[in-house]
Amino acid sequence: MKPIRPIKTAKDHQEALRRVSELMDQADELEVLVLVIADYETKHCSIMPPDPIEAVKFRMEQQGLKQVDLVPFIGSRSRVSEVLSGKRELSLSMRQRLHKGLGIPATSLLGTAKDGGEA
C-alpha cells in the first residue's frame, strides 16, 4: 500500500482517482467484514459495566476531588470513607445524588448484581 500524499501533478491526480476506484470496488467486502467483526465482538467481547465505586473514584480523579467533596452526595466523612473502601455499599439515593451532582453516568453507578446494583 502506497502512503497517501498530496496531489501535485496530473499523474498524481490520476493515481489518486484510480485508488479511489479500487477502494470503491472493495466497499461491499469492507461492509460485510465490518458486520462479521461486529457480530463476533457482540458475542465474545462484551464490556462489563464499571464497578460503581471505581466510577466514583475515576470522577474524583477527573475533577480533582477529595473525599470531603463527596460528603454532600454520600453523607458524613466517615460514610464516604466506608463507601470508598468497600465497607459500605452505595444506596440508591447516594447513586442518584452522585449522578445528578457529579454527572456520573447512571449506568456506571448501577454496577453489577454482585454489588447490589442492576446488571
Biopython code that builds the backbone (N, CA, C, O; Angstrom):
import numpy as np
from Bio.PDB.StructureBuilder import StructureBuilder

atoms = [
    (1, "MET", "N", (0.844, -1.176, 0.000)),
    (1, "MET", "CA", (0.000, 0.000, 0.000)),
    (1, "MET", "C", (0.889, 1.239, 0.000)),
    (1, "MET", "O", (1.780, 1.383, 0.837)),
    (2, "LYS", "N", (0.636, 2.105, -0.929)),
    (2, "LYS", "CA", (1.397, 3.342, -1.016)),
    (2, "LYS", "C", (0.850, 4.350, -0.006)),
    (2, "LYS", "O", (-0.356, 4.405, 0.235)),
    (3, "PRO", "N", (1.736, 5.136, 0.574)),
    (3, "PRO", "CA", (1.263, 6.155, 1.513)),
    (3, "PRO", "C", (0.477, 7.240, 0.776)),
    (3, "PRO", "O", (0.756, 7.543, -0.384)),
    (4, "ILE", "N", (-0.486, 7.807, 1.447)),
    (4, "ILE", "CA", (-1.264, 8.903, 0.868)),
    (4, "ILE", "C", (-0.413, 10.162, 0.948)),
    (4, "ILE", "O", (0.201, 10.459, 1.973)),
    (5, "ARG", "N", (-0.394, 10.885, -0.150)),
    (5, "ARG", "CA", (0.411, 12.115, -0.197)),
    (5, "ARG", "C", (-0.345, 13.165, -0.987)),
    (5, "ARG", "O", (-1.293, 12.837, -1.701)),
    (6, "PRO", "N", (0.058, 14.416, -0.872)),
    (6, "PRO", "CA", (-0.630, 15.489, -1.600)),
    (6, "PRO", "C", (-0.551, 15.279, -3.114)),
    (6, "PRO", "O", (0.423, 14.729, -3.628)),
    (7, "ILE", "N", (-1.576, 15.718, -3.802)),
    (7, "ILE", "CA", (-1.601, 15.659, -5.269)),
    (7, "ILE", "C", (-0.930, 16.915, -5.792)),
    (7, "ILE", "O", (-1.357, 18.032, -5.501)),
    (8, "LYS", "N", (0.130, 16.715, -6.572)),
    (8, "LYS", "CA", (0.883, 17.852, -7.099)),
    (8, "LYS", "C", (0.912, 17.885, -8.620)),
    (8, "LYS", "O", (1.205, 18.923, -9.213)),
    (9, "THR", "N", (0.612, 16.758, -9.252)),
    (9, "THR", "CA", (0.676, 16.692, -10.714)),
    (9, "THR", "C", (-0.568, 15.990, -11.251)),
    (9, "THR", "O", (-1.337, 15.393, -10.498)),
    (10, "ALA", "N", (-0.748, 16.073, -12.565)),
    (10, "ALA", "CA", (-1.861, 15.383, -13.206)),
    (10, "ALA", "C", (-1.715, 13.873, -13.026)),
    (10, "ALA", "O", (-2.711, 13.166, -12.872)),
    (11, "LYS", "N", (-0.481, 13.379, -13.046)),
    (11, "LYS", "CA", (-0.243, 11.948, -12.842)),
    (11, "LYS", "C", (-0.662, 11.546, -11.424)),
    (11, "LYS", "O", (-1.298, 10.508, -11.240)),
    (12, "ASP", "N", (-0.308, 12.368, -10.413)),
    (12, "ASP", "CA", (-0.726, 12.100, -9.028)),
    (12, "ASP", "C", (-2.250, 12.051, -8.935)),
    (12, "ASP", "O", (-2.820, 11.211, -8.239)),
    (13, "HIS", "N", (-2.889, 12.967, -9.651)),
    (13, "HIS", "CA", (-4.345, 13.036, -9.634)),
    (13, "HIS", "C", (-4.943, 11.764, -10.213)),
    (13, "HIS", "O", (-5.879, 11.207, -9.638)),
    (14, "GLN", "N", (-4.425, 11.301, -11.328)),
    (14, "GLN", "CA", (-4.923, 10.083, -11.966)),
    (14, "GLN", "C", (-4.721, 8.867, -11.052)),
    (14, "GLN", "O", (-5.600, 8.011, -10.952)),
    (15, "GLU", "N", (-3.572, 8.793, -10.394)),
    (15, "GLU", "CA", (-3.300, 7.684, -9.478)),
    (15, "GLU", "C", (-4.268, 7.707, -8.290)),
    (15, "GLU", "O", (-4.748, 6.660, -7.856)),
    (16, "ALA", "N", (-4.550, 8.894, -7.772)),
    (16, "ALA", "CA", (-5.477, 9.022, -6.653)),
    (16, "ALA", "C", (-6.876, 8.587, -7.069)),
    (16, "ALA", "O", (-7.555, 7.893, -6.313)),
    (17, "LEU", "N", (-7.317, 8.985, -8.257)),
    (17, "LEU", "CA", (-8.632, 8.567, -8.749)),
    (17, "LEU", "C", (-8.707, 7.055, -8.945)),
    (17, "LEU", "O", (-9.723, 6.432, -8.635)),
    (18, "ARG", "N", (-7.633, 6.473, -9.458)),
    (18, "ARG", "CA", (-7.579, 5.028, -9.652)),
    (18, "ARG", "C", (-7.688, 4.314, -8.313)),
    (18, "ARG", "O", (-8.399, 3.316, -8.193)),
    (19, "ARG", "N", (-6.983, 4.824, -7.307)),
    (19, "ARG", "CA", (-7.016, 4.199, -5.975)),
    (19, "ARG", "C", (-8.407, 4.319, -5.353)),
    (19, "ARG", "O", (-8.880, 3.378, -4.715)),
    (20, "VAL", "N", (-9.064, 5.462, -5.531)),
    (20, "VAL", "CA", (-10.427, 5.636, -5.029)),
    (20, "VAL", "C", (-11.344, 4.610, -5.689)),
    (20, "VAL", "O", (-12.196, 4.019, -5.026)),
    (21, "SER", "N", (-11.173, 4.401, -6.976)),
    (21, "SER", "CA", (-11.982, 3.412, -7.696)),
    (21, "SER", "C", (-11.747, 2.013, -7.133)),
    (21, "SER", "O", (-12.695, 1.249, -6.954)),
    (22, "GLU", "N", (-10.492, 1.675, -6.853)),
    (22, "GLU", "CA", (-10.188, 0.362, -6.270)),
    (22, "GLU", "C", (-10.866, 0.201, -4.910)),
    (22, "GLU", "O", (-11.431, -0.849, -4.606)),
    (23, "LEU", "N", (-10.801, 1.234, -4.117)),
    (23, "LEU", "CA", (-11.405, 1.175, -2.782)),
    (23, "LEU", "C", (-12.924, 1.062, -2.866)),
    (23, "LEU", "O", (-13.549, 0.357, -2.074)),
    (24, "MET", "N", (-13.510, 1.765, -3.835)),
    (24, "MET", "CA", (-14.960, 1.688, -4.014)),
    (24, "MET", "C", (-15.376, 0.280, -4.407)),
    (24, "MET", "O", (-16.422, -0.202, -3.973)),
    (25, "ASP", "N", (-14.564, -0.386, -5.226)),
    (25, "ASP", "CA", (-14.854, -1.757, -5.624)),
    (25, "ASP", "C", (-14.806, -2.709, -4.435)),
    (25, "ASP", "O", (-15.427, -3.772, -4.461)),
    (26, "GLN", "N", (-14.082, -2.336, -3.410)),
    (26, "GLN", "CA", (-13.943, -3.184, -2.232)),
    (26, "GLN", "C", (-14.942, -2.822, -1.127)),
    (26, "GLN", "O", (-14.910, -3.414, -0.049)),
    (27, "ALA", "N", (-15.816, -1.867, -1.384)),
    (27, "ALA", "CA", (-16.742, -1.383, -0.363)),
    (27, "ALA", "C", (-17.654, -2.487, 0.158)),
    (27, "ALA", "O", (-17.897, -2.566, 1.362)),
    (28, "ASP", "N", (-18.157, -3.333, -0.721)),
    (28, "ASP", "CA", (-19.035, -4.413, -0.285)),
    (28, "ASP", "C", (-18.295, -5.369, 0.644)),
    (28, "ASP", "O", (-18.819, -5.778, 1.680)),
    (29, "GLU", "N", (-17.076, -5.718, 0.262)),
    (29, "GLU", "CA", (-16.277, -6.608, 1.097)),
    (29, "GLU", "C", (-16.025, -5.971, 2.463)),
    (29, "GLU", "O", (-16.122, -6.641, 3.491)),
    (30, "LEU", "N", (-15.707, -4.699, 2.472)),
    (30, "LEU", "CA", (-15.457, -3.983, 3.715)),
    (30, "LEU", "C", (-16.712, -3.970, 4.593)),
    (30, "LEU", "O", (-16.631, -4.198, 5.800)),
    (31, "GLU", "N", (-17.854, -3.705, 3.993)),
    (31, "GLU", "CA", (-19.110, -3.650, 4.748)),
    (31, "GLU", "C", (-19.420, -5.001, 5.388)),
    (31, "GLU", "O", (-19.811, -5.057, 6.554)),
    (32, "VAL", "N", (-19.250, -6.081, 4.640)),
    (32, "VAL", "CA", (-19.516, -7.417, 5.172)),
    (32, "VAL", "C", (-18.516, -7.747, 6.282)),
    (32, "VAL", "O", (-18.894, -8.291, 7.320)),
    (33, "LEU", "N", (-17.266, -7.424, 6.065)),
    (33, "LEU", "CA", (-16.241, -7.698, 7.065)),
    (33, "LEU", "C", (-16.537, -6.955, 8.367)),
    (33, "LEU", "O", (-16.383, -7.524, 9.447)),
    (34, "VAL", "N", (-16.956, -5.703, 8.279)),
    (34, "VAL", "CA", (-17.303, -4.921, 9.468)),
    (34, "VAL", "C", (-18.478, -5.563, 10.197)),
    (34, "VAL", "O", (-18.479, -5.622, 11.427)),
    (35, "LEU", "N", (-19.475, -6.045, 9.462)),
    (35, "LEU", "CA", (-20.626, -6.705, 10.085)),
    (35, "LEU", "C", (-20.218, -7.992, 10.795)),
    (35, "LEU", "O", (-20.693, -8.273, 11.895)),
    (36, "VAL", "N", (-19.343, -8.772, 10.170)),
    (36, "VAL", "CA", (-18.892, -10.025, 10.772)),
    (36, "VAL", "C", (-18.082, -9.735, 12.041)),
    (36, "VAL", "O", (-18.242, -10.424, 13.049)),
    (37, "ILE", "N", (-17.239, -8.747, 11.994)),
    (37, "ILE", "CA", (-16.453, -8.362, 13.174)),
    (37, "ILE", "C", (-17.377, -7.888, 14.297)),
    (37, "ILE", "O", (-17.207, -8.284, 15.450)),
    (38, "ALA", "N", (-18.339, -7.053, 13.967)),
    (38, "ALA", "CA", (-19.280, -6.542, 14.974)),
    (38, "ALA", "C", (-20.058, -7.679, 15.621)),
    (38, "ALA", "O", (-20.261, -7.681, 16.835)),
    (39, "ASP", "N", (-20.495, -8.645, 14.819)),
    (39, "ASP", "CA", (-21.225, -9.788, 15.348)),
    (39, "ASP", "C", (-20.361, -10.571, 16.328)),
    (39, "ASP", "O", (-20.824, -10.944, 17.406)),
    (40, "TYR", "N", (-19.117, -10.820, 15.961)),
    (40, "TYR", "CA", (-18.197, -11.550, 16.846)),
    (40, "TYR", "C", (-17.986, -10.776, 18.147)),
    (40, "TYR", "O", (-18.051, -11.351, 19.234)),
    (41, "GLU", "N", (-17.736, -9.485, 18.035)),
    (41, "GLU", "CA", (-17.474, -8.678, 19.227)),
    (41, "GLU", "C", (-18.691, -8.621, 20.143)),
    (41, "GLU", "O", (-18.545, -8.602, 21.366)),
    (42, "THR", "N", (-19.883, -8.594, 19.566)),
    (42, "THR", "CA", (-21.104, -8.596, 20.374)),
    (42, "THR", "C", (-21.214, -9.881, 21.185)),
    (42, "THR", "O", (-21.627, -9.859, 22.344)),
    (43, "LYS", "N", (-20.848, -10.984, 20.580)),
    (43, "LYS", "CA", (-20.973, -12.289, 21.240)),
    (43, "LYS", "C", (-19.820, -12.606, 22.187)),
    (43, "LYS", "O", (-20.019, -13.292, 23.189)),
    (44, "HIS", "N", (-18.613, -12.116, 21.884)),
    (44, "HIS", "CA", (-17.432, -12.573, 22.612)),
    (44, "HIS", "C", (-16.645, -11.488, 23.334)),
    (44, "HIS", "O", (-15.765, -11.810, 24.133)),
    (45, "CYS", "N", (-16.924, -10.250, 23.089)),
    (45, "CYS", "CA", (-16.102, -9.175, 23.650)),
    (45, "CYS", "C", (-16.939, -8.158, 24.411)),
    (45, "CYS", "O", (-16.672, -6.958, 24.346)),
    (46, "SER", "N", (-17.940, -8.629, 25.127)),
    (46, "SER", "CA", (-18.811, -7.682, 25.810)),
    (46, "SER", "C", (-18.035, -6.951, 26.904)),
    (46, "SER", "O", (-17.153, -7.518, 27.549)),
    (47, "ILE", "N", (-18.373, -5.723, 27.088)),
    (47, "ILE", "CA", (-17.721, -4.888, 28.087)),
    (47, "ILE", "C", (-18.619, -4.839, 29.312)),
    (47, "ILE", "O", (-19.780, -4.438, 29.235)),
    (48, "MET", "N", (-18.074, -5.246, 30.420)),
    (48, "MET", "CA", (-18.827, -5.228, 31.668)),
    (48, "MET", "C", (-18.919, -3.788, 32.166)),
    (48, "MET", "O", (-17.989, -3.003, 31.981)),
    (49, "PRO", "N", (-20.037, -3.444, 32.796)),
    (49, "PRO", "CA", (-20.136, -2.101, 33.350)),
    (49, "PRO", "C", (-19.094, -1.922, 34.452)),
    (49, "PRO", "O", (-18.724, -2.886, 35.123)),
    (50, "PRO", "N", (-18.626, -0.707, 34.635)),
    (50, "PRO", "CA", (-17.602, -0.494, 35.662)),
    (50, "PRO", "C", (-18.190, -0.702, 37.054)),
    (50, "PRO", "O", (-19.398, -0.584, 37.258)),
    (51, "ASP", "N", (-17.329, -1.009, 37.990)),
    (51, "ASP", "CA", (-17.729, -1.064, 39.387)),
    (51, "ASP", "C", (-18.131, 0.353, 39.810)),
    (51, "ASP", "O", (-17.396, 1.299, 39.529)),
    (52, "PRO", "N", (-19.271, 0.521, 40.474)),
    (52, "PRO", "CA", (-19.721, 1.875, 40.838)),
    (52, "PRO", "C", (-18.699, 2.668, 41.647)),
    (52, "PRO", "O", (-18.541, 3.871, 41.434)),
    (53, "ILE", "N", (-18.011, 2.013, 42.564)),
    (53, "ILE", "CA", (-17.012, 2.716, 43.373)),
    (53, "ILE", "C", (-15.854, 3.170, 42.486)),
    (53, "ILE", "O", (-15.333, 4.272, 42.656)),
    (54, "GLU", "N", (-15.457, 2.324, 41.545)),
    (54, "GLU", "CA", (-14.383, 2.714, 40.628)),
    (54, "GLU", "C", (-14.829, 3.882, 39.752)),
    (54, "GLU", "O", (-14.022, 4.747, 39.410)),
    (55, "ALA", "N", (-16.112, 3.911, 39.388)),
    (55, "ALA", "CA", (-16.632, 5.038, 38.608)),
    (55, "ALA", "C", (-16.561, 6.326, 39.421)),
    (55, "ALA", "O", (-16.220, 7.382, 38.888)),
    (56, "VAL", "N", (-16.883, 6.240, 40.710)),
    (56, "VAL", "CA", (-16.804, 7.426, 41.582)),
    (56, "VAL", "C", (-15.351, 7.878, 41.718)),
    (56, "VAL", "O", (-15.058, 9.068, 41.610)),
    (57, "LYS", "N", (-14.451, 6.939, 41.952)),
    (57, "LYS", "CA", (-13.025, 7.285, 42.093)),
    (57, "LYS", "C", (-12.480, 7.900, 40.804)),
    (57, "LYS", "O", (-11.677, 8.832, 40.841)),
    (58, "PHE", "N", (-12.921, 7.371, 39.674)),
    (58, "PHE", "CA", (-12.484, 7.924, 38.384)),
    (58, "PHE", "C", (-12.941, 9.370, 38.245)),
    (58, "PHE", "O", (-12.168, 10.232, 37.827)),
    (59, "ARG", "N", (-14.212, 9.638, 38.598)),
    (59, "ARG", "CA", (-14.722, 11.012, 38.507)),
    (59, "ARG", "C", (-13.973, 11.926, 39.470)),
    (59, "ARG", "O", (-13.693, 13.078, 39.142)),
    (60, "MET", "N", (-13.646, 11.418, 40.657)),
    (60, "MET", "CA", (-12.873, 12.213, 41.620)),
    (60, "MET", "C", (-11.530, 12.600, 41.013)),
    (60, "MET", "O", (-11.090, 13.744, 41.130)),
    (61, "GLU", "N", (-10.893, 11.644, 40.370)),
    (61, "GLU", "CA", (-9.599, 11.903, 39.735)),
    (61, "GLU", "C", (-9.749, 12.923, 38.605)),
    (61, "GLU", "O", (-8.939, 13.841, 38.478)),
    (62, "GLN", "N", (-10.787, 12.755, 37.789)),
    (62, "GLN", "CA", (-11.019, 13.674, 36.668)),
    (62, "GLN", "C", (-11.190, 15.112, 37.141)),
    (62, "GLN", "O", (-10.671, 16.048, 36.533)),
    (63, "GLN", "N", (-11.928, 15.269, 38.239)),
    (63, "GLN", "CA", (-12.277, 16.614, 38.691)),
    (63, "GLN", "C", (-11.398, 17.104, 39.836)),
    (63, "GLN", "O", (-11.627, 18.188, 40.372)),
    (64, "GLY", "N", (-10.397, 16.319, 40.212)),
    (64, "GLY", "CA", (-9.503, 16.724, 41.299)),
    (64, "GLY", "C", (-10.220, 16.826, 42.643)),
    (64, "GLY", "O", (-9.919, 17.710, 43.445)),
    (65, "LEU", "N", (-11.165, 15.924, 42.888)),
    (65, "LEU", "CA", (-11.950, 15.966, 44.119)),
    (65, "LEU", "C", (-11.275, 15.155, 45.225)),
    (65, "LEU", "O", (-10.538, 14.205, 44.961)),
    (66, "LYS", "N", (-11.541, 15.551, 46.454)),
    (66, "LYS", "CA", (-11.085, 14.820, 47.626)),
    (66, "LYS", "C", (-12.306, 14.143, 48.249)),
    (66, "LYS", "O", (-13.442, 14.431, 47.872)),
    (67, "GLN", "N", (-12.066, 13.247, 49.201)),
    (67, "GLN", "CA", (-13.171, 12.539, 49.839)),
    (67, "GLN", "C", (-14.177, 13.505, 50.452)),
    (67, "GLN", "O", (-15.383, 13.268, 50.383)),
    (68, "VAL", "N", (-13.696, 14.586, 51.047)),
    (68, "VAL", "CA", (-14.594, 15.552, 51.689)),
    (68, "VAL", "C", (-15.576, 16.163, 50.679)),
    (68, "VAL", "O", (-16.674, 16.577, 51.054)),
    (69, "ASP", "N", (-15.185, 16.218, 49.414)),
    (69, "ASP", "CA", (-16.057, 16.775, 48.378)),
    (69, "ASP", "C", (-17.270, 15.875, 48.101)),
    (69, "ASP", "O", (-18.242, 16.315, 47.487)),
    (70, "LEU", "N", (-17.212, 14.629, 48.548)),
    (70, "LEU", "CA", (-18.312, 13.697, 48.327)),
    (70, "LEU", "C", (-19.352, 13.716, 49.450)),
    (70, "LEU", "O", (-20.401, 13.084, 49.330)),
    (71, "VAL", "N", (-19.068, 14.432, 50.535)),
    (71, "VAL", "CA", (-19.990, 14.480, 51.669)),
    (71, "VAL", "C", (-21.410, 14.873, 51.255)),
    (71, "VAL", "O", (-22.356, 14.244, 51.729)),
    (72, "PRO", "N", (-21.610, 15.879, 50.397)),
    (72, "PRO", "CA", (-22.984, 16.244, 50.019)),
    (72, "PRO", "C", (-23.736, 15.129, 49.277)),
    (72, "PRO", "O", (-24.967, 15.127, 49.249)),
    (73, "PHE", "N", (-23.013, 14.199, 48.689)),
    (73, "PHE", "CA", (-23.642, 13.150, 47.887)),
    (73, "PHE", "C", (-23.795, 11.833, 48.648)),
    (73, "PHE", "O", (-24.721, 11.062, 48.395)),
    (74, "ILE", "N", (-22.877, 11.586, 49.580)),
    (74, "ILE", "CA", (-22.849, 10.291, 50.261)),
    (74, "ILE", "C", (-23.224, 10.409, 51.744)),
    (74, "ILE", "O", (-23.860, 9.507, 52.290)),
    (75, "GLY", "N", (-22.847, 11.484, 52.383)),
    (75, "GLY", "CA", (-23.125, 11.651, 53.809)),
    (75, "GLY", "C", (-21.889, 12.137, 54.532)),
    (75, "GLY", "O", (-21.113, 12.920, 53.984)),
    (76, "SER", "N", (-21.699, 11.685, 55.746)),
    (76, "SER", "CA", (-20.571, 12.133, 56.570)),
    (76, "SER", "C", (-19.233, 11.697, 55.978)),
    (76, "SER", "O", (-19.165, 10.863, 55.075)),
    (77, "ARG", "N", (-18.163, 12.300, 56.526)),
    (77, "ARG", "CA", (-16.820, 11.934, 56.063)),
    (77, "ARG", "C", (-16.551, 10.450, 56.310)),
    (77, "ARG", "O", (-15.947, 9.773, 55.478)),
    (78, "SER", "N", (-17.004, 9.956, 57.454)),
    (78, "SER", "CA", (-16.762, 8.541, 57.763)),
    (78, "SER", "C", (-17.543, 7.640, 56.799)),
    (78, "SER", "O", (-17.051, 6.586, 56.399)),
    (79, "ARG", "N", (-18.746, 8.051, 56.432)),
    (79, "ARG", "CA", (-19.534, 7.254, 55.482)),
    (79, "ARG", "C", (-18.855, 7.257, 54.112)),
    (79, "ARG", "O", (-18.805, 6.219, 53.452)),
    (80, "VAL", "N", (-18.333, 8.398, 53.677)),
    (80, "VAL", "CA", (-17.615, 8.470, 52.399)),
    (80, "VAL", "C", (-16.438, 7.510, 52.432)),
    (80, "VAL", "O", (-16.207, 6.774, 51.473)),
    (81, "SER", "N", (-15.696, 7.513, 53.526)),
    (81, "SER", "CA", (-14.543, 6.632, 53.658)),
    (81, "SER", "C", (-14.966, 5.169, 53.604)),
    (81, "SER", "O", (-14.313, 4.359, 52.945)),
    (82, "GLU", "N", (-16.054, 4.824, 54.292)),
    (82, "GLU", "CA", (-16.555, 3.445, 54.279)),
    (82, "GLU", "C", (-16.972, 3.012, 52.873)),
    (82, "GLU", "O", (-16.690, 1.890, 52.453)),
    (83, "VAL", "N", (-17.641, 3.904, 52.156)),
    (83, "VAL", "CA", (-18.088, 3.582, 50.796)),
    (83, "VAL", "C", (-16.890, 3.381, 49.877)),
    (83, "VAL", "O", (-16.829, 2.398, 49.139)),
    (84, "LEU", "N", (-15.941, 4.307, 49.921)),
    (84, "LEU", "CA", (-14.796, 4.223, 49.012)),
    (84, "LEU", "C", (-13.888, 3.036, 49.326)),
    (84, "LEU", "O", (-13.189, 2.541, 48.441)),
    (85, "SER", "N", (-13.893, 2.585, 50.556)),
    (85, "SER", "CA", (-13.064, 1.428, 50.922)),
    (85, "SER", "C", (-13.796, 0.106, 50.713)),
    (85, "SER", "O", (-13.207, -0.962, 50.881)),
    (86, "GLY", "N", (-15.093, 0.172, 50.344)),
    (86, "GLY", "CA", (-15.859, -1.042, 50.095)),
    (86, "GLY", "C", (-16.506, -1.631, 51.331)),
    (86, "GLY", "O", (-17.073, -2.722, 51.265)),
    (87, "LYS", "N", (-16.436, -0.937, 52.461)),
    (87, "LYS", "CA", (-17.057, -1.437, 53.698)),
    (87, "LYS", "C", (-18.556, -1.175, 53.734)),
    (87, "LYS", "O", (-19.282, -1.820, 54.491)),
    (88, "ARG", "N", (-19.016, -0.244, 52.932)),
    (88, "ARG", "CA", (-20.441, 0.101, 52.869)),
    (88, "ARG", "C", (-20.817, 0.245, 51.398)),
    (88, "ARG", "O", (-20.048, 0.776, 50.596)),
    (89, "GLU", "N", (-21.997, -0.230, 51.062)),
    (89, "GLU", "CA", (-22.470, -0.114, 49.679)),
    (89, "GLU", "C", (-23.111, 1.244, 49.443)),
    (89, "GLU", "O", (-23.590, 1.896, 50.371)),
    (90, "LEU", "N", (-23.109, 1.652, 48.191)),
    (90, "LEU", "CA", (-23.838, 2.867, 47.807)),
    (90, "LEU", "C", (-25.330, 2.577, 47.842)),
    (90, "LEU", "O", (-25.787, 1.594, 47.259)),
    (91, "SER", "N", (-26.077, 3.414, 48.511)),
    (91, "SER", "CA", (-27.540, 3.275, 48.491)),
    (91, "SER", "C", (-28.065, 3.857, 47.183)),
    (91, "SER", "O", (-27.340, 4.545, 46.465)),
    (92, "LEU", "N", (-29.305, 3.584, 46.887)),
    (92, "LEU", "CA", (-29.913, 4.127, 45.679)),
    (92, "LEU", "C", (-29.913, 5.654, 45.714)),
    (92, "LEU", "O", (-29.640, 6.297, 44.701)),
    (93, "SER", "N", (-30.214, 6.231, 46.865)),
    (93, "SER", "CA", (-30.237, 7.698, 46.952)),
    (93, "SER", "C", (-28.837, 8.290, 46.780)),
    (93, "SER", "O", (-28.693, 9.361, 46.192)),
    (94, "MET", "N", (-27.809, 7.615, 47.282)),
    (94, "MET", "CA", (-26.431, 8.078, 47.069)),
    (94, "MET", "C", (-26.101, 8.046, 45.578)),
    (94, "MET", "O", (-25.512, 8.984, 45.039)),
    (95, "ARG", "N", (-26.486, 6.962, 44.927)),
    (95, "ARG", "CA", (-26.214, 6.813, 43.491)),
    (95, "ARG", "C", (-26.905, 7.927, 42.697)),
    (95, "ARG", "O", (-26.335, 8.488, 41.761)),
    (96, "GLN", "N", (-28.144, 8.234, 43.093)),
    (96, "GLN", "CA", (-28.878, 9.300, 42.401)),
    (96, "GLN", "C", (-28.196, 10.657, 42.602)),
    (96, "GLN", "O", (-28.057, 11.432, 41.656)),
    (97, "ARG", "N", (-27.774, 10.938, 43.829)),
    (97, "ARG", "CA", (-27.109, 12.224, 44.100)),
    (97, "ARG", "C", (-25.773, 12.323, 43.366)),
    (97, "ARG", "O", (-25.425, 13.386, 42.853)),
    (98, "LEU", "N", (-25.033, 11.234, 43.313)),
    (98, "LEU", "CA", (-23.759, 11.241, 42.579)),
    (98, "LEU", "C", (-23.995, 11.470, 41.087)),
    (98, "LEU", "O", (-23.244, 12.190, 40.429)),
    (99, "HIS", "N", (-25.040, 10.850, 40.573)),
    (99, "HIS", "CA", (-25.370, 11.036, 39.158)),
    (99, "HIS", "C", (-25.717, 12.493, 38.870)),
    (99, "HIS", "O", (-25.180, 13.096, 37.940)),
    (100, "LYS", "N", (-26.619, 13.052, 39.676)),
    (100, "LYS", "CA", (-27.055, 14.437, 39.450)),
    (100, "LYS", "C", (-25.961, 15.446, 39.777)),
    (100, "LYS", "O", (-25.771, 16.417, 39.046)),
    (101, "GLY", "N", (-25.247, 15.220, 40.868)),
    (101, "GLY", "CA", (-24.272, 16.198, 41.320)),
    (101, "GLY", "C", (-22.946, 16.178, 40.603)),
    (101, "GLY", "O", (-22.341, 17.228, 40.384)),
    (102, "LEU", "N", (-22.483, 14.992, 40.233)),
    (102, "LEU", "CA", (-21.167, 14.877, 39.604)),
    (102, "LEU", "C", (-21.243, 14.456, 38.142)),
    (102, "LEU", "O", (-20.224, 14.387, 37.456)),
    (103, "GLY", "N", (-22.458, 14.175, 37.667)),
    (103, "GLY", "CA", (-22.610, 13.799, 36.267)),
    (103, "GLY", "C", (-22.059, 12.426, 35.936)),
    (103, "GLY", "O", (-21.719, 12.157, 34.783)),
    (104, "ILE", "N", (-21.965, 11.557, 36.925)),
    (104, "ILE", "CA", (-21.509, 10.191, 36.658)),
    (104, "ILE", "C", (-22.660, 9.463, 35.964)),
    (104, "ILE", "O", (-23.784, 9.490, 36.464)),
    (105, "PRO", "N", (-22.408, 8.821, 34.835)),
    (105, "PRO", "CA", (-23.493, 8.127, 34.136)),
    (105, "PRO", "C", (-24.200, 7.132, 35.051)),
    (105, "PRO", "O", (-23.555, 6.393, 35.795)),
    (106, "ALA", "N", (-25.510, 7.121, 34.990)),
    (106, "ALA", "CA", (-26.303, 6.214, 35.829)),
    (106, "ALA", "C", (-25.916, 4.762, 35.582)),
    (106, "ALA", "O", (-25.895, 3.959, 36.515)),
    (107, "THR", "N", (-25.611, 4.420, 34.341)),
    (107, "THR", "CA", (-25.234, 3.038, 34.041)),
    (107, "THR", "C", (-23.951, 2.645, 34.768)),
    (107, "THR", "O", (-23.781, 1.481, 35.131)),
    (108, "SER", "N", (-23.059, 3.590, 34.984)),
    (108, "SER", "CA", (-21.826, 3.310, 35.721)),
    (108, "SER", "C", (-22.101, 3.117, 37.201)),
    (108, "SER", "O", (-21.406, 2.358, 37.878)),
    (109, "LEU", "N", (-23.108, 3.800, 37.695)),
    (109, "LEU", "CA", (-23.431, 3.715, 39.120)),
    (109, "LEU", "C", (-24.315, 2.515, 39.454)),
    (109, "LEU", "O", (-24.417, 2.129, 40.618)),
    (110, "LEU", "N", (-24.953, 1.924, 38.446)),
    (110, "LEU", "CA", (-25.802, 0.772, 38.711)),
    (110, "LEU", "C", (-24.977, -0.467, 39.016)),
    (110, "LEU", "O", (-25.361, -1.287, 39.850)),
    (111, "GLY", "N", (-23.849, -0.600, 38.342)),
    (111, "GLY", "CA", (-22.965, -1.707, 38.627)),
    (111, "GLY", "C", (-23.531, -3.054, 38.237)),
    (111, "GLY", "O", (-24.351, -3.164, 37.325)),
    (112, "THR", "N", (-23.083, -4.068, 38.937)),
    (112, "THR", "CA", (-23.497, -5.437, 38.637)),
    (112, "THR", "C", (-24.204, -6.034, 39.835)),
    (112, "THR", "O", (-24.229, -5.441, 40.914)),
    (113, "ALA", "N", (-24.777, -7.204, 39.642)),
    (113, "ALA", "CA", (-25.555, -7.862, 40.693)),
    (113, "ALA", "C", (-24.705, -8.115, 41.945)),
    (113, "ALA", "O", (-25.244, -8.106, 43.051)),
    (114, "LYS", "N", (-23.401, -8.340, 41.804)),
    (114, "LYS", "CA", (-22.568, -8.660, 42.963)),
    (114, "LYS", "C", (-22.465, -7.497, 43.941)),
    (114, "LYS", "O", (-22.222, -7.715, 45.128)),
    (115, "ASP", "N", (-22.648, -6.255, 43.464)),
    (115, "ASP", "CA", (-22.526, -5.135, 44.378)),
    (115, "ASP", "C", (-23.890, -4.537, 44.723)),
    (115, "ASP", "O", (-23.962, -3.439, 45.275)),
    (116, "GLY", "N", (-24.947, -5.236, 44.409)),
    (116, "GLY", "CA", (-26.266, -4.781, 44.789)),
    (116, "GLY", "C", (-26.955, -3.946, 43.731)),
    (116, "GLY", "O", (-28.116, -3.575, 43.904)),
    (117, "GLY", "N", (-26.274, -3.641, 42.644)),
    (117, "GLY", "CA", (-26.887, -2.845, 41.574)),
    (117, "GLY", "C", (-27.534, -3.728, 40.542)),
    (117, "GLY", "O", (-27.492, -4.955, 40.637)),
    (118, "GLU", "N", (-28.129, -3.103, 39.565)),
    (118, "GLU", "CA", (-28.765, -3.826, 38.464)),
    (118, "GLU", "C", (-27.712, -4.230, 37.455)),
    (118, "GLU", "O", (-26.732, -3.508, 37.270)),
    (119, "ALA", "N", (-27.880, -5.329, 36.818)),
    (119, "ALA", "CA", (-26.943, -5.744, 35.769)),
    (119, "ALA", "C", (-27.428, -5.299, 34.432)),
    (119, "ALA", "O", (-26.773, -5.555, 33.422)),
]
sb = StructureBuilder()
sb.init_structure("model")
sb.init_model(0)
sb.init_chain("A")
sb.init_seg("    ")
for serial, (resi, resn, name, xyz) in enumerate(atoms, 1):
    if name == "N":
        sb.init_residue(resn, " ", resi, " ")
    sb.init_atom(name, np.array(xyz, "f"), 0.0, 1.0, " ", f" {name:<3s}", serial, name[0])
structure = sb.get_structure()
